[in-house]
Amino acid sequence: MENLQKSGSVSNHFMLVPHGYEQGAASQVWIGAHVDEPIERLWLRCEPIAPDNGENIPPVSETSCRDIPLQLDRRAEGLRFTLLSIPTAPGCHYRLSLWRWESEECGGASLLAEAWCRGKPGSLGKGFNLWFGTCFYRHTDHGALAEAFDGLPAEYRPDVSVLGGDQVYLDTAFSNRGLIFTPGFSSANFSPLLFRAPAKIRRLLNRIFSREYRETWSGGLRTLLSRGQHYFLAGDHEFWNDYPNPPGFLPALWSGKVRDIWRECARKLFDAYQLPCGKTSGVFDIGQDLSVFILDTRLQRGRGRDSQFTDDATMERLQRWLRELRNPGVLVLPAPILTRWQSRGVRALMVRLGLGDHTLADTGQYELLVRALNDCPQDIVIVAGDVHFSRLARFNLNGKQVVEVVSSPLSCLPSAAAAANQDPVLFPDRPAEGIAAEVEYLKAGTTRPHKRAVISNNNFVTLNFTRADAGVAVDVVCWNISGRNERGEPAVDWESRQLLLRSKNNEKSS
């Protein structure tokens, strides 16, 4: 099979998505097909390649292709898929291709999908790029994200991309039917689902939700998902606004019976597309230079005030990771840690009525996270989204620097326009005894007029990590998805060059 003759072109029905690092020298690859019938005679070709800049030539042990037979042995509504583990050499670039063997009369092998990724680097010697974005309302994208991603300069192409939540808007997919008043709010919001049989509710929701995933994955997100390793976090709109709390503006979900079926249908699709490994947190290290902890704070969140945002075991792992860091760290969350505590005044009533969102500070584990961050011995970057604006903030906490990078949205839901705020002025906004740090807001995203208000320009961020004498240097760039410079690249919305994360170990040795 060394010299394949491909027939036809890449199919929109099939997708390859590199799905993150495994322990050791291995990567996960998700293969999915939007088909109903079983597909046979499939294989994945894993081909080491030299990058465009000619650096990092594949090592001797990685000079040949590997062909891996596979079956799409797992199913979800409207999807057949599987998850493979493949060996990858540190820092080596790969072209992945999905093939199907046809009869000779039909032209031999058919190329179905392609993707590109890089094995986890063994150090920051040649740098490491992290991409982050949240909130993709596909109806307003019109191909802008794919065009902006394609236009990224080579030095900013991601090794790892984190889609931090709201990759799909299942609540608006349900609501955007019938007489539409505004995106996400229509006569369908008042649908009397409560009076239907559970089987009929399930069939309706499965049809709506599976179409939303299919159109999003094979449409606006397809280009991004085919390049680099990917990690996925859940936002509330993977279920409904302010999940798991009942949304006040969506009466169809006031019924507990309907919410239970809705949650079941949405979670099965989330697990199939975004969480096939079943793990709601992950850690990987770039040699001895940098450690990255990716944490979902939505899937296990409880209702109301002071509930959990993750299970106790994961919380303990996060606390231990922060406490035992031996080099600078990156904590990736769906939503900011620099956020208001909403259990005061009029805002508390609005949130309680389902007309506002609970923040991370409105959870019972927030103080545990704050104290663990206070006890962390190393400088740290927090990357978060969800809030429909971008900004860069910094504060000094217990002898170290904490930087928070916020990026949102990739494609804004028009009824949820927002501009960057400069709150809170002290961290944390929800008091924690003995901890108070003044917050410095360094950058804020640009806006454009929107009806009677303003709306943040659609954006994503890239973080380039390189070695520095005293620790790790970070270039943070927020890219305007709709803007272009004279070279056709996405315009820079804001940037912070050569931000330094100091390694306390280096300081001690010095």
N, C-alpha and C positions, 0 to 999 in steps of 0.2 A: 504493500500500500504506500510505498515511498513516493511514487509519482502519480498523484491523483489527478484525474481530469474532471473538473467540476462542471456540472450541468446546471443551467438555470442560474438564479441569483439567490442571495440570502433571503430566507423566508421571514415574514413578519410574525408568523405563528410560533417561531422558535426563538429562545433566548438563552444566552450564556451570561451568567453574572458571577464573577469572582467574589466569594462571600467571606473573606477574612482569613486570618492566619490561624493555624492550629498550633498546638504545642510542638516544638521542634521545628524541623525544616519541612513544613508542609503547608498547603493552602487548601481552602475549601472552594469548590466550584458548584454553583447551582445551575441546573439545566432544566428549563421549563418549556412546555408546549401547550398552546391554547387549542387543543384538539380533544375530541371525545373518544376516538377509537385508539386502541393500543398502537404504538409505533415500535417496529422491530428493526434490527440490523443497524443500530446506531453506534457510533463511537466518537470519542473525544480525542482529538489530536492535540498534543502538548509539544510545542516547538520553541526551543530557546532561540532568541534573536538578539542582535545587537541594536541598541537604541539609535535614534536618528543622529545623536551627537557623536556616535562612534565609541563612546566610553563603555566600560563594563562589558567587554567581550565575554560571551558565555564561557565558563570554565570547561576544561577538557572533559570532565565527567558529564557535561550537559551539551554535547555537540550533536546529538541525534534526537530525532522526534520519538515520541512515545504515542502509541495508539491504544486507547483504553476502551474496550467494549462496555456498553452501559445499557440499562433499561430504565425507563421512566416508571419506577415501581411505586410511586406515591401519588395520591390523588387529592384534589380539592375541587370545589365547584368550578367547572369550566377550565380545569388545569390538570395536566399530568407533569410530574416533576421528580427530580432526584437530587441528592447532594453527594458529591464525590470529594474524597480527600486525595490530593496529588502531591508527590514530593516536589519541592521547589528549592533551588540552590539560593543561598543568601545573596540578595541584590541582583539576581539574574532576571532579565526580562523575557517574557513568554508571549507568544501568540497562541491562543486557544481557538480551535475550530470544531464545530459539530458537523458530523457527516452522516449520511445515510446511504447504504448500498442499494442501488436499484439494479434491475436486470440490465444486461448488456444492450438489449433492445431499447431501453429507456435512457441510455447514455452513461451507465456506470454509476459512479458516486455523485451524490448531490451535496453541495455545501448548504447548510441550513442556518448557521449563526457563527459569529466571530466575537472574540473578546481579547483584551490584552491586559497583562498584569505583571507585577514584579515580585519576586520572592522577598521575604522580609529581610531588610539590610542587617548586616552584622554590626554596624556602627553608623555614626553620623559622618563618617569620613567623606562620603559623596552626597551628603544631605538627605533629607527626608521631607516629603510634602504631604500635608494633611489638608483635605478639602472638607468644607462643612456647609450644609444648607438645610433649611427647613421650610415647610409650608408651601406646597405646590398645588395650587388650584388650577387644574389643567385647562379649563375653559378660557382663561385669559392669557395663556402662555403663547400660543400661535407660533411655536417653534423657536422662541427666543432663547430658552435655556440651552437647547442643543447647539444653536449657532454661537452663543457666547462661550460654551464649553469648548467647542471646536476651535474657537479663536484664541484660546489661552496660549501665551508664549510657552515654548517647550520647557523652560526652566520652572514653570508653575504647574505642570501637569501632575496630578495627584498620584502618590503611591497608595494612599488610603483615602477613601471618601466615606464620610459619615452623613447619612441622611437622618437628621435628628428628630423627625416627627412630622406628622401631617403630610405624608407622601400621598395619601388619598384623603378625600373629604367624603366619607360615606354618608354623613348626615345631609350634606347639601345634594349629594347624588340622589338621595331619597326625596329631598324637598324640591328639587328642580324639575317638578312635574306639575301638570295641571295648570291653573292660573297663577303665573309667576308675578309676584309683586317686586321682588328684588332677588338677586342670586342668593340662594339658600333659604328663602322665605317665600312660600307660596301656599296655595290652597291645600297642597299635600301635607303641610305641617299639621293639619287638623284631621288627617286620615283616621277613620274609626277602626284602626287595626285591632283594638281591644276586642271587638265583637266578631273577629274572624277566628276560625279554627287554627290551632298552632301550626298544622301542616301547611295551610295556605299562607300564613304569615312567613313561614320559613322559605317557601318557594318564591314568594315575592321578593324578599330581602336577598336571597341568594342570587336571583337574576340581576337585581340592581347592583349589588356589591361586586359580583364577579365581573360584570361589564366595566365597572369603574376601575378595578385593578387591571383588567386586560387593556383598556384604552390608555391608562396611565403608563403601564410598564412597556407596552409595545409602541407607545407614542412619545410623549414629551420627555420621559426619563430614559428612553432606550439608549441614546448616545452616551449619557453619563454612566449608565449601568454597565456598559461594555468595556470600560477603561478603568483599570486600577482595582484594588481590593475594596470591598464595601462592607460597612456595618450599618445596621438599621435600628433606630429607636422609635418607640411609639409616641405619637402625640395624641391629643384627645380626639381629633377628627378621624383617626383610624376607627373610632367608634362613634362618638357624638361630642358636641361641645361640652367641655368641663367633665368629661368622663372620669369616674363612674357616677358622678352626681346627676340627678335628673335635670335636663335642660329646660328652663322655664319657657323658652320661646318655641319649643317643639312639643306641643300637646300630645302628639301621637306617641311620645315616649314617656308620658306621665304614668302609664300603666306598668307595674312591675312585671307582669306577664310578657308584655311586648319587649321590655328592656332585656329580659333574660334571653329571649330568642334572638334578638338583635345582637347582643353580646356574643352569643354562641356562634352565629353566622360570621360576624366580623372577625372574631378571634381565630377561627379556622383558616380564614384567608390570610390574616396577618402571619400566622405560624407557617403557612405554606410559602408565601412570597418572601417575607422579611425575617422570619425567625425559624428556619427549618432545623437549626441545631438545637433549639429549645432553651438556649442560655440567655438570660436577661442582663447579663453583665459579661465583660471580657477585659482581659489585661494582656498587653504585649509590650515587650521591651525592645528598644533598638540598641542592642549591645549593652554596654555599661553607661551609655550616654543619656538615655531618655526612657521614661516609662509612661505608658498610656493606659488609663482606666476608662472604659466606656460603660456607662450605667444607665439603664432604663428606669425611669421614676414614674411611669404611668401604668404599666400592665398590672402591677400588684398593688396599686394605690387603693386605699379604702375610702368610703364615702364620708362626707362631712368634715368638720374641723378636727385637727389633731389625730388624723389617721396615719397609717404607715404609707411610705412610698416604695418600699421594697421589703423583702422578707428579712428576718433577723440574721440569717446566715450571710446573706449578701451584704447587709449593713456591717457586719463584723469584718468581712473581707475588705470593704472599703476603708473602714477605720484602721485596720492593720496596714493596708497599703499606704495610706497617708502617713501613719506614724513611723513606718519603717523605710520610707523612701531614702535611697542613697544617692540619688541624682535628681535633677529637675523632673517634674511630672506634668502630665496633661490629663485633666479630668473633663470628660465629655458628657454633657447632660442635655436632656431635651429642652429645659427651660432654665433661666438664669438663677444663680444663687443670690445675686444682687437684686432683690425684689422686695416689694412692699408686703407687709403683714396686713392682711385684709380683714382682720377680725376686730375692726374699730370703726365706729361712726356709721354713716350712711352706706359706705361701700360694703360693710359687713352684711347689712340687710339685703342689698342687691345680690350679693353672692349667695346668701342663704335662699333667696327666691329663685335661683337659677338664672339670673340675668347678668351675672358676672362670673369670672373664673377664679377658682382657688389657685393660689400660687404655691411654689415650693415651701414658702414660709408658713403656709397654712396647714402644714402637716406635722404630725407629732414627732417625726424623726429629724426635723429640720435642725433642732438644737444639737442633736448628736452629730450631724454633718458639720455644723459650724464649729463645734468643739474639736472634732477630728481635724478640721482644716487649721484651727488655731494651734494644735499640737504638732502639725506637720513640720519637719525640720528643713524642708527644701522650698525654694521658689517654685511656684506652680502657675500654670495657665488653665483657666476654666473656659471651655468653649460651649456655647449654649445658643438657643434660638427661641422660636415659638411666638415672640411678642410683636412681630410685624414691623420691626425696625432693626437697624444695626448700630452698634456703638462699641467703643473701647474704653474700659475703665481700669483703674488700678488702686490698690490700697496696701499699706504695710501692716502686717499682722504678726505679732509676736516674733519680730526680728527677721521676717522674710517678706518677699514681695508676692502679692497675689494679683494676677492680671485676668480680667474677664473679657472675652471676645464674644460678641453677640451678633448673629446673622439671621435675618428673616425679613421678608419672605422671598422664596424663589419665584412665585407667581401669586400675587395677592388676591385674596377673596375681596371683591369690591366693597362688600358691606362691613369689612373689618379693617378699614384704613387706620393707620397709626403713624405717629412720628416719634423719634427718639426722645425719651425723657431723661432727666438727670437725677432720678431718685433711686434709692434713698441716699441721703447725704452721709449717713453713718452705717457701717456694717457691723452687726446685722440690724435690720429694721425691727425685727422681733427681738426684744431684749434677751441677751444671754449674759448672766452675771459675770463680770470681770472681762468681758470682751466688747470693745468698741473701737472701730477704726474709721478714720475720716477717708471718704472716697473721693478720688480725683477722676473726673470724666475727661478723657483725652480726645476722643473722636466721636463724631455722630454722622449717620448716613444722611444723604441728601433726600429731598422730598420734591414732590410735584403737586400742583393743584388737583383737588378731587372734589367736585361738587362744591359744598360750602366749607370744606376742610382741606387738609393736605394729606398726602399718602406717601409713605416711604418708597423710594425707587427699589425695584426688585433687585436682589443681590445675593451673592454667596461670598465666602471668605476662603482664602488659602493661607496656610501657615507653613513657611519654609524653615526647617530646623537645621542648623549647622553647628559644628564644633566652634567653641571660642576658648580663649586662654583660661577664662574664669568660670566657664560653664557651657551654656548653650545659647547661641544667638538665634533670634526668631524674627523673620520678616512677616508681618501680618498685612495682607492686602484684602480690602473689600472691593469687589468688582460689581459695577453697575451692569446688570444683564442686558438692558436695552440700549446703553450707550456704546459708542465705538470711537476709537482714536483713528488717526490718519492711516495706520497700518491695518485697520479692520479688526483689531483686537478689542475685547471688552474694555470699556473705560474704567479707570480707577476711581472709585467713589471716595475712599479714604485709605490711607496706609500708615504704617508705623514700621520704619526700617530699623534693623539691628537692635531690637529690644533684647536685653540681656537677662537671662535666667542664671543666676549665680549658683554654682554648686558649692554647698557648705563643706563638702569633703575636700574640694580643691582649696578652699580657704584655710582649712585646718592644716593640710599638708604644706601650704605655703608658709 
